[in-house]
């Protein structure tokens, strides 16, 4: 069983197009979300680092596919999996031409990256179900791209409000989905959800290795 307590993580590379991405020979997990969803903070929390993924107050700053190499202790320098920080979607403060460029970068990656095992869609749990999030997940479902929902900023809500907002999302998802995709409740500040996400990744890696 891999030890996920002390991950060895490092920035690998940024890619402006799919052909520049690393060879697709390692399990890969993508993280994507809307503006101010807390993506960089969550990635740093999961990896046990303070500033590996750079945070910014400017929406839409991530405009490249950023790969991070993750190793478990004992793997002897071979990456166990890649964490991928993707450009976001639905940025109101970004021009339409830039949003179109995002689609030209993200969509081919999500549809054709053969080693992409799961896309984690980050959702700010403080808000009611948002059209951008629901539309993006519907598109993933239509394309047959495996994904999981990650509710962020759980520490910003009281327990009753947190439970209500998650139930609203589940109710909304069930209007078009037969079953709710896997989901995780997280707080980058408190470390909530880290163990669950890493356990999910480890289990998925093991299934992938058996194929």
C-alpha positions in Angstrom: 0.0 0.0 0.0 1.4 3.4 -1.0 2.1 5.9 1.7 0.3 9.1 0.8 1.3 11.0 4.0 4.5 12.3 2.5 4.1 12.8 -1.2 7.2 13.9 -3.2 5.9 16.5 -5.6 7.5 18.8 -8.1 6.5 21.1 -11.0 7.2 19.2 -14.2 6.3 21.6 -17.1 3.7 23.9 -18.7 2.2 23.2 -22.1 0.6 25.7 -24.5 -0.8 22.8 -26.6 -1.6 19.1 -26.2 1.4 18.0 -28.2 3.7 19.6 -25.6 2.4 17.5 -22.7 4.5 14.8 -21.2 4.3 11.3 -22.7 1.0 9.7 -21.7 2.6 6.8 -19.8 1.7 7.8 -16.3 -1.8 8.1 -14.6 -3.0 11.6 -14.7 -5.6 13.6 -12.7 -6.8 17.1 -13.8 -8.1 19.8 -11.6 -10.3 22.5 -13.1 -12.9 25.1 -11.9 -14.2 28.6 -12.2 -12.7 31.9 -11.0 -11.8 32.1 -7.3 -12.8 28.5 -6.6 -9.6 28.0 -4.7 -7.9 25.6 -7.1 -4.3 26.5 -6.3 -4.9 26.4 -2.6 -6.5 23.0 -2.9 -3.7 21.6 -5.0 -1.1 22.9 -2.5 -3.1 21.3 0.4 -3.4 18.0 -1.4 0.3 17.9 -2.1 1.3 19.1 1.3 3.0 22.2 -0.1 2.6 25.9 0.6 3.2 27.4 -2.8 3.9 24.7 -5.4 0.8 25.8 -7.4 0.8 29.6 -7.6 -2.2 31.5 -6.4 -3.4 34.7 -8.0 -6.2 37.3 -7.5 -6.5 37.8 -11.2 -9.2 35.5 -12.7 -8.1 33.4 -15.7 -4.4 33.6 -14.9 -3.8 29.9 -15.6 -3.7 29.8 -19.4 -1.5 26.7 -19.8 -1.7 23.0 -19.0 0.5 22.7 -15.9 1.9 19.3 -15.0 3.1 18.3 -11.5 5.0 15.1 -10.9 3.9 13.1 -7.8 5.8 10.2 -6.3 5.1 8.0 -3.3 8.0 7.3 -1.0 9.8 4.2 -2.2 9.0 4.7 -5.9 12.7 5.5 -6.6 12.3 8.5 -8.8 9.5 7.3 -11.0 6.4 9.4 -11.0 3.4 7.6 -9.5 1.0 10.0 -11.1 0.7 13.5 -12.6 -1.5 16.2 -11.2 -2.6 18.6 -13.9 -3.7 22.2 -13.2 -6.0 23.2 -16.1 -7.1 26.7 -17.3 -10.5 27.5 -15.9 -13.8 28.0 -17.6 -16.5 30.7 -17.4 -14.4 33.7 -16.4 -16.5 36.8 -16.6 -13.5 39.1 -16.5 -11.7 37.4 -19.4 -12.4 38.3 -23.0 -14.3 36.0 -25.3 -11.3 35.5 -27.5 -9.3 34.3 -24.5 -12.1 32.0 -23.3 -12.2 30.5 -26.8 -8.5 29.9 -26.6 -9.1 28.1 -23.3 -11.6 25.8 -25.0 -9.2 25.1 -27.9 -6.6 24.0 -25.3 -8.8 22.3 -22.7 -11.3 20.4 -24.9 -8.8 18.4 -27.0 -6.9 17.6 -23.8 -9.9 16.3 -21.9 -11.2 14.3 -24.9 -8.0 12.7 -26.2 -5.5 12.4 -23.3 -5.4 8.7 -23.0 -3.8 8.5 -19.5 -6.3 11.0 -17.9 -8.1 8.8 -15.3 -10.3 11.5 -13.7 -11.1 15.2 -13.9 -11.8 16.9 -10.6 -14.3 19.6 -11.1 -14.0 22.2 -8.3 -17.2 23.8 -7.0 -17.4 26.7 -4.5 -19.8 25.2 -1.9 -20.9 28.6 -0.7 -23.0 29.2 -3.8 -26.2 27.6 -5.3 -25.7 25.4 -8.3 -24.1 27.5 -11.1 -24.9 27.2 -14.8 -21.2 27.1 -15.8 -20.4 24.2 -13.5 -23.5 22.2 -14.4 -22.9 22.9 -18.2 -19.3 21.8 -18.0 -20.1 18.6 -16.1 -22.9 17.8 -18.6 -20.4 18.2 -21.4 -18.0 15.9 -19.6 -20.8 13.3 -19.3 -21.7 13.6 -23.0 -18.1 13.0 -24.0 -17.7 10.1 -21.6 -15.0 11.7 -19.6 -14.8 10.4 -16.0 -15.0 13.2 -13.4 -15.6 13.8 -9.7 -17.0 16.9 -8.0 -14.9 18.7 -5.4 -16.7 21.1 -3.1 -14.2 23.7 -1.9 -14.2 26.2 0.9 -16.2 24.1 3.3 -14.8 26.0 6.3 -16.5 29.1 5.0 -20.0 27.8 5.8 -21.7 26.6 8.9 -22.6 22.9 9.0 -26.3 23.3 8.3 -25.7 25.7 5.3 -22.9 23.4 4.0 -25.2 20.4 4.1 -28.0 22.3 2.4 -25.8 23.6 -0.4 -24.5 20.1 -1.2 -28.0 18.7 -1.1 -29.1 21.3 -3.6 -26.3 20.3 -6.0 -27.1 16.6 -5.7 -30.8 17.4 -6.3 -29.9 19.4 -9.4 -27.5 16.8 -10.7 -30.2 14.1 -10.4 -32.5 16.0 -12.7 -30.3 14.9 -15.6 -28.0 12.2 -14.2 -29.1 8.7 -13.2 -26.6 8.7 -10.4 -24.5 11.4 -8.7 -20.8 11.3 -9.7 -18.2 10.8 -6.8 -17.9 14.0 -4.7 -15.6 15.3 -2.0 -16.0 18.1 0.5 -12.8 20.0 1.1 -11.2 22.9 2.9 -7.7 24.0 1.9 -7.4 25.9 5.2 -8.2 22.9 7.4 -7.0 20.1 5.2 -10.5 18.6 4.9 -10.9 16.0 2.1 -7.2 15.5 1.5 -7.1 11.9 2.7 -10.3 11.0 0.8 -9.0 12.5 -2.5 -5.6 10.8 -2.2 -7.3 7.5 -1.3 -9.5 7.8 -4.4 -6.4 8.5 -6.6 -4.5 5.6 -5.1 -7.4 3.2 -5.7 -7.9 4.4 -9.2 -4.1 4.0 -9.9 -4.3 0.4 -8.7 -7.2 -0.4 -11.0 -5.4 1.2 -13.9 -2.3 -0.9 -13.2 -4.4 -4.1 -13.4 -5.6 -3.3 -16.9 
